[in-house]
């Protein structure tokens, strides 16, 4: 059971890391460029 819990924790940590990369490499630069307005960015990247 410990290994399953450890695997879950590691998977979640990778997911959070990937979200940070996505935000820093895609969303922030796009927002800063003002190519799209905030509403358009929200629509593009929402669930």
Secondary structure, 3 states (H helix, E strand, C coil): CHHHHHHHHHHHHHHHHHHHHHHHHHHHHHHHHCCCCHHHHHHHHCC
